[in-house]
Amino acid sequence: MSSQRVRTTLNIEKNLMKAIKLTAINEEKTQTEIINETLKKEFIDVQKPNNEVRQPLSEMAGIFKAKKPFNSVKLIKKIEHGDDN
């Protein structure tokens, strides 16, 4: 694995950046080290065979079949506004 570095700009959610900073402090590492280690675990895990197919999103997300069609966007907006009936 090459250790070449590439500079980039990312827009990271505020709460996620806070967690990265706290982890870096607690582990006495840089934020770059924390981010690189985390990304490596997801994308370059040496224990995964190169030909392993990622798990389908439908299996990870817990997809279910509804008895009748519904608009998921409207349903989520209702729930967000406290109307879960």
Contacts in CASP RR format, 6 or more apart in sequence:
PFRMAT RR
TARGET T0000
AUTHOR 0000-0000-0000
METHOD contacts of the structure
MODEL  1
MSSQRVRTTLNIEKNLMKAIKLTAINEEKTQTEIINETLKKEFIDVQKPN
NEVRQPLSEMAGIFKAKKPFNSVKLIKKIEHGDDN
1 44 0 8 1.000
12 20 0 8 1.000
20 31 0 8 1.000
20 34 0 8 1.000
20 35 0 8 1.000
21 31 0 8 1.000
23 29 0 8 1.000
23 34 0 8 1.000
24 30 0 8 1.000
24 31 0 8 1.000
24 33 0 8 1.000
24 34 0 8 1.000
27 34 0 8 1.000
78 84 0 8 1.000
END
